[in-house]
Structures are given as C-alpha cells and as structure tokens.
Amino acid sequence: MTLICEPDPDAAQRLATVVGGEVRTVDFLPNVADLLGDVTLIVIGSGIPLGKALQFSIRLRLAGIAAGVVLLHDSPDTELRALAAAAGVREVVASGDRVGLVAACRQVQDALPISPEPRGGQVLSVFAGKGGCGKTTLATNLAVTLHATGRRVCLLDLDLELGDVASTLQLVPKRNLASADPRARGLDAAGVADLVTPLQHGLDCILAPDAPGAAERIPLALIEELLTVLPTIYDCVIVDTPARFSTHVLAALDLSHHHILLTTPEKPVLNALRLTLDSLNLLSYQQRTRSIVLNRSDPQVGLDGPDVERAINTPISAQVPSSRDVPASINRGVPLAASDPDHPVSRAVQRFVEERVPVPDRTARYGATTRP
C-alpha cells in the first residue's frame, strides 16, 4: 500500500490519482511506530515542511521499516537531493511532475530491500572522509587478519568508480559487481558465488566495476541484498567504501555492525573526520559501534595520538604506524598481514581485531548498527 502525506486535500487527491493502486492519504506525517506493515511506499507532498520530511525519513530508516520514501519539492536542486539521500529518501521529484512521480514510485517499489535479519556474520565498513588515508590498505589487511583467526571473510569493494582492491591485491577478475544480472530478484548464495573472486580458501573478494560508466548501473538494491546475504555465508564482511556519503555507502553503513573510521595525522584529514563524526551523529548512528583508527601514526609529524584525540574531541581505538614497507607490500600485491604477520603494522591490525572485533558468540543474533 502507498501512503500519501499531504496537508492540502486537493493536492493529496491529485497525487493519489497519479500514483494509483491501493492508496491511503493523510494530512500529516504519521508516527513511525504506527505504520502498518503493508505500507511499502510513502509519498511526502510538498505541503509538508522539508525539515520534518527529512527527520521522518531518518526515523523510518532507523526503525528498520522496509518502506521507500519519495519526496516532492517545488524546486529540487543538487544540494537538496544530497540532503534527502543522506536522510534515506529514495527519490526526489519536482512538484507537478506526474511522469517523474510515477517512474520514481515504480523504481522505489522495485528496489525495496529484503529484511536484513536474521544475520550470522558481522559487517564492518571502513570509511574515511578524505581520500588517500589508506582505506583499501587497512581493509585488505583487516580481511587477511580476520581470516587468520579462522573466520571466513569476504572483502567488498564499494568504491564503485575508483575501487582499488583488485589492483592492490593484483587480482585479475573474471567477474565483479557489474556481473550481477539486473533482472534478477532475490539474491541467494548461488548469485553471490557468481560475483566472487577468491583470494585464498575462505577469503573472497567482490570487486568494483572496471569498465567506464559501469558504476552508474549498479543498483542500490543489489548492495542492500548483498549485505543481507553475505553475513549468512561469511563470518566477517569488510566493506571498503569511497570517501563520500553516497546512497550506496549509507546503505552499507545502515547494514553494518561496526564503522571503522580512518584518519591520518594531518589537519585537513582531521577536519574531514570531524565532519564525518558530525554527519554520523546527525544520522543517529550509535557511537558505540564505531572505531577511529589513526593510520600512518608518526610522532615526528607533530601530531601524536593524544593530539589527534584533542583535535576531534573523540578517543581513538587504534594506531597503525607509518612504514615504507606498506607501499612496498602494495606494489607486491601481498598485504603485510599476510607476508609479515610480525611487522609493527600487522601487529597493530591484530591488536585492533582482538580488541574491537572479537570472535562472535554463535548463539547470538546480530542486528545492524542502527538498531536500538
């Protein structure tokens, strides 16, 4: 059923006529807890104040309600669309665009994610607010370290445009995210197997597209389905994200058990981290599910761990030392955690895993980081 929220009764009736099907109209934004289970689409009319509409979408997402939101606005621009995407709105349509509204409703309903529970494994997303911090290096070393503890691991490269996992590990893939059948519905273990590039037994990778323009054809629903199915197959799923809050990244953060936020001891990067922390707080992600990792830690650069903590007003969980052996390992295509487990960088990653990613209790049910 479609729920239309619009205070103007005439406008609400026009929207109901355009949307069609089973429709209910209300002149307010309902309490999220009161939404019926059969509501799959919510159209918010332009008569609803924008701030209230975005807050409603955030609450809807945090409540885990599988209903897509289409927002109508008199003059949607790039900035508004970015704010709406960050709040969990699926589509923004100009008021009066009947064709656009019909297309948006159909697209949202086709892309509704499947329920994320029950889940067995853990999803860890590695994010940095600025590029060049060593996200992919940390993600690959994390994957190797977790695998060494006996866990089955999948590394997902979600940097759809500039993914580096394949080149960092010197993989020659026959398949990647673009290999998924866009017509398929309900991804299962067999569908996952068609996307995987094995690194070693029990450690697999799902790589970013490598063809120009292919990133734009990766549907959000595919990422949501992957991050729902992968934890039922693997003990740990590491998500290497790009340095921006895209809709795909927000979906990954929603379905993650842990957010690993990477920084380096340079002031521009620390400024980006502060903005990242503010954004995560605004989106109501739980602080207890995040860890801050200081990469390339070096007292000679003038900012040590305590300096960084003061700069961001948040404690850091781990420090990975600076080392020339890291770029050398990248050039060899073998993470330091695999080639030299006793290296200071490898030991730092091991300590982080021991302290922040303990072996899970197999009797427990895991929920996403946004679950209360």
N, C-alpha and C positions, 0 to 999 in steps of 0.2 A: 504494500500500500504506500501511496505517496502522501506526505503531509505538507500542506502549503501554509506557511506562516506569513500573513499579510494583513495589516490592520484595516486597509481600505476594502470593504466588502465587494465593490465593483471590480477592483483590480484582482482580488482573490478569485472571483468567479471567472475572470478572463484567463488567469493562469491555469485554473482547473480545466477549462475548456481546451487550452493548448496542450497541457500535459496528458490529459485523457486517462483512461483506465480507472482503477479504484483510487479515489482521491478524497481526502478529508481536509477541510480548510479551518484554520483557527486564526484569530486576530492577535496572537501573542506567541512568544517563544515558550514552549512548554518546559516544565521541569524534566531534566533528562531522565530522572528515575521513574517518571510516569509514562515514558514512551512505551507503546505496545510493541511486542516482539515482531509483529508483522509489518512494521514500518521499515521500509528498505531505502526510501528516498525522502529527503527533506528539502523543499524549495523555500528559501528565505527571500521574501519580496523586498523591494527597495524601500517600502514603508517602515521596515524595521531598522533602527539605528545601527550603523556599521559596527560600532564597538560592541554592542550587545550581541550582534550576529556572530562576530569572531569569538567572543567568550563562550557562546553557546556551542560553537563547533569544537573548541578546545575541550569543554566539559564532556561533550559527546564522545570524543576520541578517547579521553582518559577513562571514561566509564566502560570502554570496550564494546560499545554498541555498534553493530555492523550496519550502519545506515549512512549512505553517502549524502553530502550536502552540496546543493547548487545554490549559489548566491547571485541575486540580481542586484545590479547597481546602475545608477544613471550614467556614470562616466567612469567605467573601469579603466585603469591605466596599469602600467607595468609595476609600479610600487604597490598598488592595491592588490594586484594578483599575487605578488610575493608575500604580502602580509596574510592574505587569505590562505595561501598554500601552507604557510607556517602554522596557521591555526587549524589545519586539517580540512579546509574546504576543498572539494574535489574540482569544481568548475565554477568560474565566474562568467556571467553572461550579462550583456547590456540590457537594461530595461527596454522592453518593446521588441527585442529580437526574438520573434517567435520561432523561427527556424533554428537559431542558435540554442534556444532553450530546449527544444525537442531533441536536438542532437546531444546536448550536454546530459540530459536525463537518461538517454539511452546509453551513452558511454559510461556514466557512473553506475548504472544498474548492471551493465555487462562486466564491470571491473570490481564488483563487490568482493572483498576478501572472504576466504573461508575462516571459520573460527580457529583461533590460534591455540586452543587447548584441547586435550591435554598435551603437554610437551615433556620430552625426556631430557634433551640436552640443553646446553647453555649457549646463548648467542652473545658475543662480545663485539661491539662496534668500536673501531679505532678512528678517532676524529681529531682534526686539528683545524683551527680557524684560519690558518695561513699555510700555503703550500711550502714544500721544501723542508719540513720539520723531520722527515724520516718516518712517515706513517707506514709506508709499504715495508720498509726495513723492519720496523717494530712488529708489524702484522705477520710477516713471514717468520721472524724469529720466535714470536709467540706461538705460531702454529707448530713449528718444529719442537719447541719446548713442551707444549701440551701433549703432543704426540709421544714424546719420550717418556711421559708419565703413564703410558699405556692407554691413553684415550684415543678414540677415533675422531679425527679432526677434518673439517672442511674449511678452506680459505676462499671466501667470496670476494672478488674484485668488483666493487660497486662504483669505482671511478669510471663511468661508462664512456667518457670521452678520451681520457688520458690514462687509463689503467696501466700500471707498471708491474703487476705481479708476474705476468708472462715473461717480460724481459728481465726482471730481477732474478727469477729462477731459471732463466734460459730454457723456457718451455716452448715447444713448437706445437701449438694446439691444433687439433683437427676440429674442435668444436668450442663454442663459447656461448655467452648469453644470447647472442643473436641467432643461435641454432635452435632456440625453442620455437615450437610450432605456435604461431599467433592464434590459430583457430582452436587450439586445444583448450579444454576446460577441465579443471580439477587435476592439478599436477600431482603425480604419485612418485613412488620410488623409481619406477621404470623411467619416467620422464626426467627425473634428476640424473639418472645414470647416463642419459643421452647428452647431458651438459658438462659432465665431469671430465677433468683432465687429471689422471693420477700422478702424484709426485713420488710416493712410495706406498707400500702396503699400509692402509689405514690412514693415509694423509692425502686428501684430494683437493683439487682447486676447481673453482668455477670462474672462468676468466672473462674479462671485459671484452666487448666487441673490438675487432681490429680493422674494420672497414669504415671509410669515411661516411658519416651520416647514419651509421647503424645505431648509435646511441639513442637517437631520437625515436627509434622504432621499438625500444624496449618498454613494454607497458608496465605501469605501476603494479598492476595485478600480478604480474609474473614475480616481481620481487617479494610481494606480500605472500604469495603462495610458497615461494622458495623458503622464506624464513619461517614459514609454518611447518613445512615438510622436513627441511633439513635437520631440525633438532630431534625429529623422531628417528633419524638414521644415524646421526653423529652425536658424540658426547659433547663436542665443542664446535661452534661455528664462529669463525673470525671474519668480520666484515671490514674490509679496507675501503674507507669512504673518501670522496673528494672533499676539498676544503670549502664546502658551501652547504647551506641548508636547502637542498632540493627536495621535491616531494618524495623521491626515491630514498633519500637519506633520512627524512623524517619517518618514513615507513620503517626503515631499518632501526632507528632509534626507538620507535614505539615497540617493536618486537624484540628488542634486546634486553638481556638481563643485566648487562653491565656496559657502561660507557667509559671507554679509555680515552682520555683527553690528553693529547700530546702537545708539548711546548718545548722550546729551546730558550736558552738564557739571553735572548735579545729583546730589547724593549718593544719593537714593533710586533713581535710574535706574542709577547706577554699582553700587549694591548688587545690583540686579536683573541687571546684566551679569555680575557675579562669580558669581552663582548659575547663570546661563546657561553660563558657561565651565566651571564645575564639572560641570554636567549633561552637557555635550558630551564632556568628558574621561571621565566615568564611562561614557558610552555608546561610548567608544573611537573617536570621530570624530578624524580626523587633524588635528593643529593646523596643518599647512602648507596646508590647504585652506580656512582661514578668514581673514577680514579684519575688523578692527574699525574702524568709521568713526565719528568724533566729529562729530555734527551740531550745528548752531547754536553753533559754536565762537565764543566771545566772551571776550577777556581781562578784560573788565570785570566778569564774573560771579564772579571769584575763583578759577576753576579753568581752567588752560590745558592744552595737550596733555601736557606732562611731568607735571603734577599728576594728570591722568587716568591716565596710564600707571603712576604710582606707586600710585594707588588700586586698580587692577585687577591690578597686577603683570604686565602684558602690554603689548607695544608696540601702538600704533595705526597703521593703514595710511594713513588719510586724515583730513583735517579739512575740513568744509564750513562756511563762515562763516555767522553769523546775519545775516539780512536781512529787512527788511519787504517786500521785493519777492516773497518766497516766498508768503506768504498772498495777496498781490495776484494772483500768477500762478494760484494755485489757484482764486480767485474768477472769473478769466477762463477757466479750463478749458484753459490752454495752459502746459505746463511751461516753466520758464525756459530749459532747454537748447534748446528749440525757438524761443522768441520772442527770446531774447538770449543767443546762444552765448558772447559775450564777458563776460557777467556773472561776478563772482567765484564765485558758487555754481556756475554752469555750468562754469567753468574747473576748479573743484575736482573735479567729477564727471568731467570729461575726463581730468584727471591720474590719477584713480583707475583709469579704464578702461585708460589707456595702461600703467600700471604693474602692474595686477593682473588685467586681462582682455585680454591681448594677442590679436591675430588668430591663430587656431589653425592648426597645421600640418595641412593637409587629408589628409596621408598617415598621420596618427596615429589610433589608436583610443583613444577616451576611455572611462575607467572611472568609476564613481561614487566619491564621496569616501570611502566606507567600504571600498573595495577596497585590498588591500595593495599 
